[in-house]
Amino acid sequence: MIRLIAEGWVGTRASLRLLAFRPGWQDGFNTSISGFWRSFAAILAAIPMILLIQAATARAGGTMSYADQFVVQALSWFIFPVAAAAACFVTGARQAFVRWTVVHNWAVLWLYFYLFVVWMAYTAQILPTFLTALALNIYPYIRVLVHWRVAYVSLGLPTITSALAAAAPILAIELAVMAYLGTLQVPG
């Protein structure tokens, strides 16, 4: 357990260095097969943020239940490696799949943290509604840029190829989430 916590701490710090374009991030990730499986424990660090974000959105009038949020998060965490594997196969970067997944799993904690800060600042009435809306509307762009950066440095592919590889899991996750949420709507 201590090793997992230490690995998470190092991986999260390394991903911040990566996202800030600072050197020295490469040594912060355990890209072995055991590191691959342990990187999925990043969801444990995300769960408190997800629960508080869900509480804040419910307080603001959101209609998604905690159970639906759980399904959405599960879809995201299960679909990413499958779509990433397909993207690695298509782009010929199969050897980089484990590295990409490990780096991704630790780096997405910063995306959760971004949403957490926005929703908590809004809930605490520190952030006005229009700034909250602005921050939430630019989030999809931030998400794409983070995924692109992670794919670019992890896969070792040219810029545009990395962008296309990064788009595959994002698109697959969005389609799965939209399909799931579409099943929740009551026919009118």
MONORHU-V764192 format. One record per run of one state. SS is the DSSP state (alpha for helix, beta for strand, coil for the rest). FROM is the first residue (numbers start at 1). LEN is the number of residues. If there is no record, write none. Layout:
# MONORHU-V764192
SS_FROM_LEN ; SS_FROM_LEN
This chain:
# MONORHU-V764192
coil_1_1 ; alpha_2_18 ; coil_20_6 ; alpha_26_3 ; coil_29_4 ; alpha_33_7 ; coil_40_2 ; alpha_42_18 ; coil_60_6 ; alpha_66_26 ; coil_92_2 ; alpha_94_30 ; coil_124_5 ; alpha_129_27 ; coil_156_3 ; alpha_159_26 ; coil_185_4
